[in-house]
Amino acid sequence: MLLIGGEPFGEEIVMWWNFVGRTHDEVAAFRQEWMEGTGFGVVEGFDGAPLPAPVLPGTRLKPRGRVR
C-alpha cells in the first residue's frame, strides 16, 4: 500500500495523464519530451517500449486551483 497525501497545491496546476504543470504549454512540452525519450529517466531491466502518452485533447487544458 502506498499512501500519498499532504497539503493541496496553493497555486493553479494542470494535470493530464502522468504530467503535472502550470500551463497547457508546459504539459504539452512534457508530453513531447516523453514521446521523444528525452527529459525522463530510463527504467533498467524492462524489455518493452515505453507506454505512449495519449494524444492531447483538441482544446487547451485549463489550470485548476484548490476548491473548497
C-alpha positions as CSV (number, residue, x, y, z in Angstrom):
1,M,0.0,0.0,0.0
2,L,1.2,3.5,-0.8
3,L,-0.4,6.5,0.8
4,I,0.4,9.9,-0.8
5,G,-1.0,13.0,0.8
6,G,-0.3,16.4,2.1
7,E,-1.5,20.0,1.8
8,P,-3.0,20.7,-1.6
9,F,-1.0,22.9,-4.0
10,G,-1.6,26.5,-3.3
11,E,-1.3,27.5,-7.0
12,E,-3.3,26.5,-10.0
13,I,-1.9,23.5,-11.8
14,V,-2.7,21.5,-15.0
15,M,-2.9,17.7,-14.5
16,W,-3.1,15.4,-17.5
17,W,-2.2,11.7,-17.8
18,N,1.1,11.4,-15.8
19,F,2.1,15.0,-16.2
20,V,1.7,18.0,-13.8
21,G,2.5,21.5,-14.9
22,R,1.4,25.1,-14.5
23,T,0.2,25.6,-18.1
24,H,-1.2,23.7,-21.1
25,D,2.1,24.5,-23.0
26,E,4.2,23.1,-20.2
27,V,2.2,19.8,-20.1
28,A,2.4,19.7,-24.0
29,A,6.2,20.1,-23.7
30,F,6.4,17.3,-21.1
31,R,4.4,15.0,-23.4
32,Q,6.7,15.8,-26.3
33,E,9.8,15.0,-24.1
34,W,8.2,11.7,-23.0
35,M,7.4,10.7,-26.6
36,E,10.9,11.6,-27.8
37,G,12.5,9.7,-24.9
38,T,14.2,12.8,-23.5
39,G,13.9,14.6,-20.2
40,F,12.8,11.4,-18.3
41,G,14.9,8.6,-16.8
42,V,15.3,5.1,-18.2
43,V,13.9,2.0,-16.5
44,E,16.7,-0.6,-16.5
45,G,15.8,-4.2,-17.0
46,F,12.5,-3.6,-18.8
47,D,12.4,-5.2,-22.3
48,G,9.3,-3.4,-23.7
49,A,8.9,0.0,-25.2
50,P,7.7,3.0,-23.1
51,L,4.0,3.4,-22.8
52,P,3.0,6.1,-25.3
53,A,1.2,9.2,-23.9
54,P,-2.3,9.7,-25.2
55,V,-2.9,12.5,-27.7
56,L,-3.7,15.8,-26.1
57,P,-7.3,16.9,-26.3
58,G,-8.4,19.3,-29.0
59,T,-8.9,22.1,-26.6
60,R,-6.4,23.8,-24.2
61,L,-6.1,22.2,-20.8
62,K,-7.2,24.6,-18.0
63,P,-5.3,25.2,-14.8
64,R,-7.3,24.3,-11.7
65,G,-6.8,25.5,-8.2
66,R,-7.8,24.3,-4.8
67,V,-11.6,24.4,-4.4
68,R,-13.3,24.2,-1.0
